[in-house]
Structure formats: structure tokens, C-alpha cells
Amino acid sequence: MTDATRESAPAGGGKLAEAVKESAMAALLAFVLTSLMLGVRTVDAPGGLGLQYRWHLVIGAMVIVFVGRLLLKLFWWKEDGGAPAAVGAASGRFATLTEPLRKFAAPALVIFAFVLPFLPIADRQIIDIGILVLTYVLLGWGLNVVVGLAGLLDLGYVAFYAVGAYSYALLATHFGLSFWTVLPLAGILAAMWGMILGFPVLRLRGDYLAIVTLAFGEIIRVILLNWVEVTKGPDGISGIPRPSFFGLEFKRFGENTFHNFFGIEYSSMHRIIFLYYIILVLAMITNYVTMRLRRLPVGRAWEAMREDEIACRALGINTTNTKLTAFAIGAFFGGLGGSFFATRQGFISPESFTFIESAIILAIVVLGGMGSQFGVAVAAIAMIGGFELLRNMDWVKGFVESTFGIENFDPNEYRMLIFGLLMVVIMVWKPRGFVGTRMPTIFLGKERKAISGDLVKEGEG
């Protein structure tokens, strides 16, 4: 045995032992997390509830985690924890091949969104899912200003969503103001709260900024929960007025109704389609304003601060105003989304504005690619639309029960597990998201490289 062989053998064995150790720890963590979620289930029993133990599911989850972690450690991750160079090169080639597709994909999605209500597949469920997806697209684009462009990690974005919703609910129910009057006011009030949040966090960044914004979101929720005289506390606000179409109401009976004015038969779908186009137009306005701001000096200041705040200050950019504008504009769009949520639901309560909403919106931004408008839209469609479609999986239930002999299999119990597993796979495969290029708006030369390694030519971005 040569000296080189003697040196390489322990190194290879040490790498394998380390990989097995880390995989075993990950499997142990999976056991702790899944022992109660998968291993124990409450079922109906004579005289009350009983417990059904399903340890085979826990063991299966541990095996999947162990094998997956081991394969990633041995064949995917480099010594420094990143992906192999071949994977990065393949990702760059994939981005180059799909670049023409991206240029046509965005207009195609917009056209599809406008004609969706008139397609044969469009029923009440599809339109409702479309409204929900577009709401999260709007919120994702709003948070993308703060996180993707300015580089400020905000975990309390749901607070501005709540401010917009309660602003519309209170002004509409107490003062009789219409939706179109309160809509900009709700955005302005949310923007004011965004500036109020921005002042205390001017010197914070990274994890500290995330903690403070998380606390801000919880403060707003607790205020809404306990200020019973104004917000009605946990009972919420009901009877929130619906928007009208130039004064025409979407009601079966009464004067100035939509169907009587146009001489058509009444249908409850008229109001649903109207709400769909409202949120679609609001999302398009959000996208247009964000893209225009990105090319203005304030947008370039956001990108400069995102890349290096110290260098940004050295260039003479006022980082105080830059942060405040990012928080205010992002909060403004969150307020628009909140006011639409209130008028669509007709009822709001503090339970609708928990931290999980902020986490979902942030996951959409990160999964789509921070700074990418198209990526955020794709991530919202995949996460929200796909998650809603998973509610109806009767074919999965029949397949599992007939193939594996499992009785009373409920696929809805595993939606969150499937959802989390897909997010892990995507973030391992594409660490920077679906569209993982953070391209500057201007270039100094003919060709420049984006951060993700994709080649960027002059005029792109």
C-alpha cells in the first residue's frame, strides 16, 4: 500500500463515519418531531376517544430522513456545505436554456389570468383558488420590496396585512365609506405603521432585525385581540360591506343590482368573478409600481443596501431614508391586500393574522427567488394553489388503501408533510429559489455575471 493510499483511506472512512453520524442525528430529530404527529392518532372509540398507534409511519419517516441526509452528505454537498461544481454548472446551463421560456412565460401567465373566469374549467372552486393565489402574489410582491430588493428580513409583515384589513372594516362599518374610498386609505395607514416600525430598527440587521419585526407583528395581533372597544377582540368584526361595480350591488333583490342593470339572470358567480378581477388588477398595479421603482434611484439604493450597507453609506446614500421607504412601500401593498381580504371575507378576527401568515409570505419570496417578481408569482401558484388542490386527493386514498392495505387513510393529514418535503427538495436543488438571479438594474460593461452565476447581458434585468 502506497503512502497516498494510506492517507486517503482514513480520510474516506472518516467522511463516511461523519456522514453516518449526522444522518443518525437527523433521523433522531425526525423521530422526535414525528412521534406525536404520525405515531399517535385519536380515533372514535366506545365511550369516548381512543389512541391509534402508527409507529410504522414514524420508522418510515426516520428511514427517509436518514437515507436522504446520507446521500446529500456523500454525493451532493461539498466540504464547505455547498452544492458540487457540476451541479452549479448544470443549474447555469438550465437557466440559459430556459431563458427564452421565461420571457414568454410571464405574458402567458398574465393572459391566462385574465381569461381564466371564462374558460370551461373555471368553476367556483377554481375561481376561489385563483383569488387566494393572487392575494398571496400581491403580498409576496409587497414583501419582496423589503426582503428581496432592500435585503431587510421582515418576519412581521402580517401586521401591515392586519392594519389594512381592520382599517377598511372599521371605516366601512362605522362611517359607511365605500371600498374604493377606503382602499388607498388602508394602504396609507399601513405605510404609516411601516415607517413607525422602520425607525426603531434603523441600526439593526440580520437576525436582530428579524426578531424585532417578529415582535412587532405579535404586538399588533395582541392589540387587536385585547382592544375590545374598537376591534371587538376575539369576536372579530362582521358585516363588512362588499365592493360595488360603479354603485351596482351584487344582490338577488333590491334596486341598482348588477343583473337587473345588464338584463341578465342573477348568479352568485358574478360577485366572485368581480372580486377575482379586483385582486388581479391590484396585483398588476403592485407589479408595475415595483418594477418602476426598481429602476429609479430609490430602487438602486435598495439594491446597493442589500449587497453592502457599509459601502452604500460610503457612496453617500442615506440608508435611513432608504430603509424607511422600503418598509413604507412594502407595508402599503400589504395594506391593500388586507383591505381586499376584509371585503372578500366579510368577517375578520385576530386569528386570521398570526405568525404563520408571515412565514408563508416569506417562504413564497424565498422559494421564488428574492428580488424576482416572476419567481414570486410562480412560487405563490405552486405553494398556495398546489396546497389547495391537495385537499381533494380521493384517488390517493384509494391507491394507498388498495396497495398497502392501510385502512381509513386520510391524505389530508399528510398535506403539510408533503408540502414541507417539497420545499426542502426545492431549496436543496435551487438554493436561490425558482428564479435565483439577483440582477442589478444597470451594468457598466457589455457583460456582467449575476450572483447566482448566470450570465447577464447588457439591457437585461
N, C-alpha and C positions, 0 to 999 in steps of 0.2 A: 504493500500500500504506500503510495507516494505521500509526500508532505501535504500537497494540495488536497488529496482525498481525505487525509486525517483531519484537516481543518474544516473542510466542507461538510463532513458527516455530522459532527456535533451541531454545526450551525443549522443544518436542515432538520435534525432531530429536535433542536431547541425551538425552532419555529413551529413545528408540528405540535410539540407539547404546549407551547404558549397558545396556539390556536385552539387546541382541545380545552385548555383551562378556561379561556374566555368564552368558548361556546357553552361549556358546562355552567358557567356563571349566568349566561344569558338564559339557558334553559331553566335554571333555578328561579330566576326572576319571572320567567313566563309561568312557572308553577304558582308562584305567589300571586300573580295578577289574575290567573285564570281559574284558580281553585274554587273561588266563590262564584265567578261569572259563568263558568262552564260546568264545574264539577257538581254543583248543587242547584236543584231546581224545585220550586214549590209546585205541587200538584194538588188537585182536589182529592180529598180522602173522606171516608165516613166520619162525620162529627167535626170536620174542620179541614185544615190543610196538612199535607204530608210532604216529606222531602224525598226527592228522587236523586240518587247519586249517579253521576255520569263520569266516572274517573277515566274512562277510555278516551273521552274528548280532551281531558287535561293532558294525558300522556301523548296523544297525537299532537297537541299544540307544542309540548316540550320537544318532541322529536323534530318537528318542522323548524322550530327556532334553533335547535342545536345544529341540525344539518345545514340550514341556511347560513348561520353565522360562521360555521366551519368553512363552507365553500367560499364565502366572501373573504374570509381572512387568508385562505390559501391561494385563491386564484384571481381575486378581484382587487383587493386593496393592496397598495404599495406599502413599503416600510413606513412611509410618513403618513399613512392613513388615507391617501388619495386613490383615485382610480388609476389603473395602468395607463401607460402612454398610448398603447394601442387603442384602448377604449376612447381616450380623448381624441385621437386621430379619426377614429370611426365616427365619433359624435360630430366632429368638424365636417367630415365628408357628408354625413347625413344632413347637416344643416345646409350645406351647399346645394345638395340635390333637391331639398325641399324648399329652397328659397323662392323659386318661381311659383310654387304652390301657395306659399304664404301670401304673395301679392294678390292672388285671385281668391284666396280663402276668405279674407276679411270682407270684400264686397259681396261675395256669395252668401256669407252668413247674414249680412245686413238685408239683402234682398229676401232671403228665406224668412227672416224675422218679420218683415213687413207683410209678406203674403201668407204667413202661417195660418191665420184665422180662416182663410178661405180655401185651404187645402182639404181634401176629403178625409184626411186622418185627424183633423182638428176637432176634437170633442171637448167637453167641459174639463175633463182631467188634463188634457194636453195644454189647453189654454191656461189653466191654473198653474201648471208646472212652468209654463213659459213666463207667467207673471212673476213667480217666485225666483226663477233663474235670472230674469232681467233686474229684479230688485237687488240681488247679490252682485250682479255685474256692476250696477251703479255704485253700490257700496265698495266693491273691490277697486273700482277706478278712483273713488274718492280716497280710500286708504293708500292707494298706490302713489298718490302725490306725497304723502307723508313718509311712507316706508320705502317705496321704490325709487322715487326721484330725490327726495331730501335725505334719505338714509336715517330717519328717526324712527326707532322701534316703538310703536304705539300699541299697547295692549288694552287700551280703554276706549277704543273707537265706538263701542256700543253706546257710550254716554251721549255722543252727539246724535246718534240714531234715536235715542230716547228723548232728547231735548226737542228734536224736530217733531216727533210723534205727539208728545204732550203739549207742545206749543199749538199745533193745529187742533188737537182735541179740546183744549181749554178755550182758545179763541173762538172756535166754531160753536161750541155748546153754550158758552156764556154770553158772547157778543153777536152771535149769528152771522159771523163773517163766512164768506164762501171759500171753497177750496183754492180757487185761483188767486184770491187775495192773500190768503194765509201762507200759500206755498213759498213765495220769496221771503216772507217774514220769518217763517220757520227756519229757512236756511240762514238768514242773517243772525237770528238768535243763536243758532248752533255755532256760527262763526265767531260770535262774541265769546261764547264759552270756550271755543278753541283758543282764542287769544288769552283768555283767563288761565287756561291750562298751560299755555306756552310760556308765560312769564316766570313761573316758579322753576321750570325745567331748562332754562336757558344755558345753565352751566353743566347740565347732566348729559350723559351719552351712554349708549350700550345698555348693560343690564340695569343700571341705576335708573335710566330713563324709562325702561320697561316697567320697573316696579312702581314708579310714581304714576305713570299713566294707568296701570292696572288699578292702583288705589283710587285714582280719580273716577274711573268707571264704577267702582264699587260704592264710592261716596254718592254719586248721582243716583244709583239704584236704591241705596238706603234712604236717601232723602225722599224719593218718590214713594217708598214704602211707608215712611213714617209721617209725612206731611199730609195727614188725612184731610185737613180742612180744605186743601187745594186739590190734591191728586186723588182723594178718596182711598188712599192707601192700597191695601191688597185687594180691595173690591174692584179697583180699576174704574175706568170711565167708559160708559156705554152710550149708545145712541148717537154716535159720531156721524155727522151728515155725510152723505155721498156726494161726489162731484157731479155737476150737471153739464150737459152739452149745450152751451150758449143759452142757458136758462131752461132747457128741456130736461125733465126728470125721467128717470128710467123706472116708472111705476106702471102697474096694470091699470089703475083707475086714477082719475084726477084730471086737472087741467094742465096744459103745457107739457104733455107727455111726449116722449120721443116717438113712439109708434103711431100716435094719432097725427102728429105733425107731418110725418112722412107717408102716412097712409099704409102702413104695413101691420102685419099681425104681431101682437106682443110676444116677446121671447125674453127669458131671463139671460140669454146669451148676449143680448145687446149690451148690457151693463158690463159683463165680463170682458167682452172684446174692447169696449171703450177704455176700461182700466188697463187692458193689455197695451193699447196704443199710447196711453198716458205714460206708463213706465218706460215704454220703448223710446218715446221722444225725450223723456228726461235722461235716459241713459245716453242717447245720441248727443244731447247737449253737453252732458258731462264729458264725453269723449272729445268732442270738438273743442271745448274750452280748455281741457287739459292739454291737448296736443298743441293748441295755440300758445298757451302759457309756457310750454316746454321750450318753444323756440324763441321766447322773449328773454331779455336779460335776467328776469327773476327765475325762469326755468333753468337757465345755465348756471345761475348761482346755486340753485338746489343741487344740481349735479356736481358742481365743484365742492360743495359742502359734504355731499355724500362720499366723494372719493377721499378727501383730506380736508378736515375742518381747519387745521393749523395753516396749511398752505392757502386755504381760502381766505383766512384773515390776513395773511401776508400779502395777498393780492389787493387788499383794500376793500374787500366785500364785507358789508355789515351783516354778520351772521345773526345778530339779534332780529333784525327785520326779516331776514331770510327764513329763520325758524318760525317766526310768528305768521308770516304769510303762508307757509306750508301748513301749519296747524289750522289756520283760519279757513283756507280754501278747502282742505280736506274735510273739515267739520261742516262747511257749508253744504257740500254734496251729501254728507251723512244726514244733515237735517232735511234735505229734500227727500231722501229715501225714507226717513222716519215719518214725515207728513203723509207720504203716499201709503205707507204701511198702516197708519191710523185710519185713513179714509177707506182703504180696502177692507180692513178687518171690521170696522165699525165698533170695535172694542179693544182697549189696550189696558195692560196692567204691568206692574214691575217685573212679573215673571217672564215677560217677553224680552227683557233686556238684561240678560245675565252674561257672565263672562264667556260662556260657550259661544255666544254670537260673535264676540270679538275674535275668539280663537278661529272660528270658521272663516270669517272675512280675512284674517291674516293668513290662514292656510291657503285661501284662494290666491292671494297675492304672491306668496312664496312658491306655491305649486305652479302657477302660471309663469313665473319669472318676474322678479322685482324690476319694475321700470318698463315692462312690456304691456301695452294696452291689449293687444291681441291675445297674448298669453293669459292674461287675467280673465278675459271673456271665455276662452277655451276651458280654463280651469273651473270657472263657475258652472259652465254647462256640464262638465264631467262630474264635478263634485255634487252639485245640488240636483241637477237633472237626473244623473245616474243614481244617486241615492234615493230619489223619489220613485224612480222606476223599479228599484229593488223591493219596493213594498209589495208588489204583485209578482210572486215567484211560485205560483202553484205548480208549474212544470218541474221546478227544482225539488219541491216537496215530493211529488210523485216519483221522480227519478231516484232520490235518496232512499225513500222508504222501500221501493221495489228492488234496488240494487244492494243496499247494505242491510236491509231488514230492520231499520230503526223505526219504531212506532212513534206516532204523534210528533213528527219532525216539523218544527216551526222555523222556516227560513228567516223570518223577521228577527229572530234572536241573534242571528249572525251577521246582520247588515253592518253593524259597527265594526265587527272584526274584519269583514271583507273590505270595508271602507279603509280601515287603518292599514291593512296589509297592502292594499293597492297604493296608498300614499307612501309607505316605506319603499316599495319596489320602484316607484317613480322617482323618489328622491335619491335612491341609490343609483339608478340608471341615468337620471338627469339632475345632478345636484343643484343646478341653477334654474330648474323649472322647465316647463314645456318649451318656452321660447327664452332660452337662457343667455341672451346677449344684452349687455347694457351699453348701448351705442350712444356716444355723445351726439349732440345736435350739430356740431361744426367740426371740421377737420382742417388741419394745417397743411397736409400734403395730399398727394394723389391717392395713396392707400394707407390705411391705418388698421391696426388689429384691435378687435374688441376684447373685452376682458375674458370672455369665455373661449377665445382662441379662434373664433370665426373671422374670416377676412371681411373687412368693411371697406367699401369703395366710396369715393367722394360723392356726396349727394345723397347717400343712404342714411336713414335714421331720422 
